[in-house]
Amino acid sequence: MMMNSVTPLSSSTAPSPLPTIGLIVPPASGAVPQDAATLYGTRIHFVARGLGIASISPAGFSPVMHSIVDKAKELRDLGAQSISLMGTSLSFYRGAAFAEELRLMMEDATGVPCTTMSHAVSSALRALQIRRVAVATAYTDELNTRLHAFLTLSGFEVTAMAGMSIDGVMEVAAVSTAELIELARTVYLSRADADGILISCGGLLTLDAIRILEKEFGVPVVASSPCGFWDVVRISSLSPAAPGYGRLFETLPE
């Protein structure tokens, strides 16, 4: 996965004059995903801490879950005014109730607004008035089943879902825009009544696919990493707008 290089910050580092937002990311490197610079340039200072998941699977997630709150506190101490757990399946794989419990634990421990990428997906779908959603993912069938349950309990109807059966972190980063478009096209066209498309997995690079799919089908497209940034920026009471990167970034949050 291509990432912006980030120099680890110590507690003695001078605070940035820009608004600072914290990200907890799956890779051990703790690098800020490249979507940050693409969407927000130098408007916002992002800092990140990595979890080091072994695979995109429940077995890969379980060993790192206990460290999420500690990572959030580290980011708070670096000046983060809001924090997001930037891993979709990390936050939905134990269900919607657990995702909310985890968010509240982060918030209680840090005293700043916190969110997760699963919360971001739900918020973005609602902001774009998508109730019936066609879903393309990087995931195995096991995670797709759990995502289907999460979306259903959150009030959405999944019209179709298909995944790439990838559980390797580096494999996800290698998925091309053409592959994403083909999979999203397949799930969207399998039924005629979807209000929009969701591309799920924070490791996928999706900004180009979003623009192409929205132009082709005339419906909004939500993808994990972009909507994760949109969500954590808006809970910081900053403008999440980033014109040219899809309908979500031209939509004012409630």
C-alpha positions as a printed NumPy array, in Angstrom:
array([[  0.   ,   0.   ,   0.   ],
       [  1.37 ,   3.385,  -0.911],
       [  1.507,   5.608,   2.14 ],
       [  2.695,   9.106,   2.934],
       [  5.897,   8.846,   4.897],
       [  5.403,   9.962,   8.454],
       [  8.129,  10.643,  10.986],
       [  7.141,   9.185,  14.372],
       [  6.389,  11.97 ,  16.813],
       [  7.555,  12.066,  20.408],
       [  5.738,  13.669,  23.314],
       [  8.198,  16.575,  23.121],
       [  7.424,  17.385,  19.488],
       [  6.078,  20.911,  19.058],
       [  2.348,  20.905,  18.29 ],
       [  1.294,  21.532,  14.71 ],
       [ -0.345,  24.915,  13.992],
       [ -2.859,  22.987,  11.871],
       [ -5.853,  21.041,  13.204],
       [ -4.549,  17.618,  14.238],
       [ -6.474,  14.389,  13.686],
       [ -5.426,  10.946,  14.9  ],
       [ -5.715,   7.675,  13.003],
       [ -5.329,   4.113,  14.258],
       [ -4.357,   2.084,  11.186],
       [ -4.001,  -1.688,  10.638],
       [ -0.392,  -1.82 ,   9.272],
       [  2.38 ,  -1.908,  11.857],
       [  4.232,   0.96 ,  10.16 ],
       [  1.655,   3.454,  11.4  ],
       [  1.901,   5.507,   8.214],
       [ -0.868,   7.936,   7.289],
       [ -2.835,   6.583,   4.286],
       [ -2.242,   8.497,   1.064],
       [ -5.912,   9.527,   0.798],
       [ -5.214,  12.078,   3.559],
       [ -2.946,  14.221,   1.4  ],
       [ -5.056,  13.713,  -1.717],
       [ -8.278,  14.85 ,  -0.039],
       [ -7.038,  17.504,   2.372],
       [ -3.569,  18.533,   1.237],
       [ -1.955,  20.679,   3.915],
       [ -5.223,  21.816,   5.53 ],
       [ -5.079,  19.198,   8.284],
       [ -2.227,  17.517,  10.147],
       [ -2.789,  13.74 ,  10.463],
       [ -0.886,  11.538,  12.896],
       [ -1.161,   7.749,  12.994],
       [ -0.349,   4.723,  15.087],
       [ -0.258,   1.177,  13.684],
       [ -1.742,  -2.027,  15.095],
       [  0.25 ,  -4.564,  13.087],
       [ -2.508,  -6.978,  12.094],
       [ -1.261, -10.282,  10.689],
       [ -4.131, -10.788,   8.25 ],
       [ -7.51 ,  -9.373,   7.278],
       [ -9.42 , -11.952,   9.277],
       [-10.822, -12.488,  12.776],
       [ -7.677, -14.471,  13.608],
       [ -5.541, -11.534,  12.501],
       [ -7.622,  -8.971,  14.366],
       [ -8.047, -10.606,  17.771],
       [ -4.428, -10.233,  18.998],
       [ -4.421,  -6.441,  18.495],
       [ -7.874,  -5.447,  19.752],
       [ -6.648,  -4.895,  23.313],
       [ -4.194,  -2.218,  22.125],
       [ -6.697,   0.055,  20.339],
       [ -7.575,   2.195,  23.347],
       [ -3.89 ,   2.635,  24.235],
       [ -3.174,   3.767,  20.66 ],
       [ -6.012,   6.269,  20.947],
       [ -4.498,   7.706,  24.13 ],
       [ -1.117,   8.03 ,  22.411],
       [ -2.752,  10.01 ,  19.615],
       [ -4.576,  12.236,  22.103],
       [ -1.245,  12.96 ,  23.761],
       [  0.133,  13.994,  20.353],
       [ -2.583,  16.646,  20.122],
       [ -5.286,  14.821,  18.161],
       [ -8.603,  16.621,  18.504],
       [-10.489,  13.622,  17.11 ],
       [ -9.531,   9.989,  16.458],
       [-10.672,   7.236,  14.106],
       [-10.034,   3.512,  14.015],
       [ -9.343,   3.288,  10.277],
       [-10.156,  -0.356,   9.652],
       [-13.64 ,  -1.308,   8.482],
       [-13.604,  -5.021,   9.218],
       [-11.657,  -4.429,  12.449],
       [-14.658,  -2.56 ,  13.804],
       [-17.583,  -4.539,  12.317],
       [-16.384,  -8.128,  12.676],
       [-17.754,  -8.491,  16.205],
       [-21.034,  -6.776,  15.336],
       [-22.65 ,  -3.343,  15.49 ],
       [-22.993,  -3.314,  19.298],
       [-19.289,  -4.041,  19.753],
       [-18.338,  -1.334,  17.243],
       [-20.246,   1.224,  19.295],
       [-18.805,  -0.114,  22.562],
       [-15.306,   0.215,  21.121],
       [-15.966,   3.774,  19.976],
       [-17.233,   4.741,  23.422],
       [-14.212,   3.127,  25.101],
       [-11.886,   5.193,  22.907],
       [-13.851,   8.348,  23.623],
       [-14.028,   7.763,  27.385],
       [-10.277,   7.08 ,  27.543],
       [ -9.242,  10.125,  25.518],
       [-11.879,  12.777,  26.171],
       [-12.01 ,  13.675,  22.455],
       [-14.55 ,  12.697,  19.756],
       [-13.831,   9.208,  18.4  ],
       [-15.209,   7.125,  15.561],
       [-14.475,   3.992,  13.543],
       [-14.495,   3.244,   9.845],
       [-17.662,   1.181,  10.298],
       [-19.388,   4.195,  11.841],
       [-18.076,   6.21 ,   8.894],
       [-19.626,   3.804,   6.381],
       [-23.034,   4.018,   8.069],
       [-22.861,   7.814,   8.337],
       [-21.801,   8.22 ,   4.709],
       [-24.552,   5.937,   3.401],
       [-27.121,   7.93 ,   5.36 ],
       [-25.707,  11.274,   4.249],
       [-26.094,  10.159,   0.626],
       [-29.566,   8.709,   1.295],
       [-28.501,   5.203,   0.306],
       [-30.768,   2.589,   1.876],
       [-30.426,  -0.239,  -0.648],
       [-26.732,  -0.817,  -1.288],
       [-24.693,  -3.017,  -3.619],
       [-21.488,  -4.055,  -1.86 ],
       [-18.065,  -4.927,  -3.307],
       [-15.342,  -5.957,  -0.87 ],
       [-11.824,  -7.305,  -0.622],
       [-12.991,  -9.83 ,   1.972],
       [-13.421, -13.557,   2.379],
       [-16.922, -15.028,   2.65 ],
       [-16.643, -15.076,   6.45 ],
       [-16.107, -11.323,   6.693],
       [-18.712, -10.655,   4.003],
       [-21.279, -12.506,   6.113],
       [-20.392, -10.348,   9.103],
       [-20.527,  -7.151,   7.046],
       [-23.949,  -8.138,   5.694],
       [-25.187,  -8.563,   9.28 ],
       [-23.668,  -5.232,  10.356],
       [-25.297,  -3.331,   7.501],
       [-28.655,  -5.028,   8.002],
       [-28.701,  -4.248,  11.738],
       [-27.725,  -0.67 ,  10.884],
       [-30.859,  -0.28 ,   8.75 ],
       [-29.578,  -0.918,   5.214],
       [-30.685,  -3.476,   2.638],
       [-27.865,  -5.251,   0.84 ],
       [-29.01 ,  -5.882,  -2.75 ],
       [-25.905,  -7.896,  -3.668],
       [-22.462,  -8.549,  -2.221],
       [-19.265, -10.039,  -3.602],
       [-15.678, -10.132,  -2.365],
       [-12.196, -10.828,  -3.63 ],
       [-11.364, -13.397,  -0.908],
       [ -8.197, -11.519,   0.076],
       [ -6.823, -11.788,   3.603],
       [ -3.286, -10.502,   3.015],
       [ -2.614,  -6.876,   3.916],
       [ -0.166,  -6.343,   1.045],
       [ -2.445,  -8.129,  -1.452],
       [ -5.205,  -5.615,  -0.804],
       [ -2.867,  -2.753,  -1.608],
       [ -2.14 ,  -4.314,  -5.015],
       [ -5.777,  -4.384,  -6.207],
       [ -6.132,  -2.213,  -9.307],
       [ -8.777,   0.397, -10.073],
       [ -9.923,  -1.745, -13.015],
       [-10.49 ,  -4.741, -10.721],
       [-12.474,  -2.62 ,  -8.285],
       [-14.636,  -1.183, -11.031],
       [-15.365,  -4.616, -12.502],
       [-16.433,  -6.058,  -9.143],
       [-18.54 ,  -3.017,  -8.236],
       [-20.162,  -3.076, -11.672],
       [-21.067,  -6.737, -11.234],
       [-22.777,  -6.296,  -7.856],
       [-24.579,  -3.135,  -8.921],
       [-25.944,  -4.628, -12.135],
       [-27.1  ,  -7.833, -10.451],
       [-30.21 ,  -5.939,  -9.289],
       [-31.772,  -2.791, -10.651],
       [-32.877,  -1.183,  -7.384],
       [-29.684,  -0.306,  -5.477],
       [-29.5  ,   3.355,  -4.397],
       [-25.706,   3.284,  -4.411],
       [-22.526,   1.254,  -4.139],
       [-20.246,   0.489,  -1.175],
       [-16.619,  -0.586,  -1.677],
       [-15.46 ,  -1.971,   1.661],
       [-11.89 ,  -2.405,   2.941],
       [ -9.74 ,   0.454,   4.13 ],
       [ -6.644,  -0.859,   2.363],
       [ -8.131,  -0.467,  -1.107],
       [ -7.253,   2.621,  -3.147],
       [-10.641,   3.763,  -4.37 ],
       [-10.724,   7.467,  -5.255],
       [-10.396,   6.921,  -9.011],
       [-12.944,   4.097,  -8.95 ],
       [-15.452,   6.302,  -7.124],
       [-15.35 ,   8.981,  -9.815],
       [-15.64 ,   6.474, -12.675],
       [-18.49 ,   4.492, -11.122],
       [-20.493,   7.576, -10.167],
       [-20.202,   8.88 , -13.713],
       [-21.106,   5.497, -15.258],
       [-24.138,   4.683, -13.12 ],
       [-25.31 ,   8.049, -11.826],
       [-25.512,   6.802,  -8.225],
       [-23.348,   7.706,  -5.218],
       [-20.411,   5.497,  -4.272],
       [-19.065,   5.131,  -0.737],
       [-15.65 ,   3.575,  -0.087],
       [-14.002,   2.783,   3.238],
       [-10.867,   4.939,   3.285],
       [-12.351,   8.107,   1.76 ],
       [-15.445,   7.998,   3.952],
       [-13.252,   7.276,   6.969],
       [-11.463,  10.586,   6.388],
       [-14.748,  12.397,   5.678],
       [-16.157,  11.137,   8.964],
       [-13.242,  11.897,  11.274],
       [-12.842,  15.368,   9.769],
       [-16.519,  16.212,  10.251],
       [-16.553,  15.064,  13.91 ],
       [-13.7  ,  17.539,  14.422],
       [-16.143,  20.306,  13.409],
       [-14.04 ,  20.93 ,  10.295],
       [-15.319,  20.988,   6.732],
       [-14.956,  17.532,   5.129],
       [-15.501,  18.944,   1.634],
       [-13.043,  17.895,  -1.071],
       [-14.601,  18.728,  -4.447],
       [-13.768,  16.396,  -7.294],
       [-13.598,  13.207,  -5.246],
       [-17.202,  12.062,  -5.368],
       [-20.625,  13.057,  -4.135],
       [-19.811,  12.44 ,  -0.489],
       [-17.272,  15.248,  -0.507],
       [-19.773,  17.638,  -2.027],
       [-22.443,  16.775,   0.578],
       [-22.747,  18.816,   3.75 ],
       [-22.95 ,  16.582,   6.846],
       [-25.997,  16.81 ,   9.07 ]])
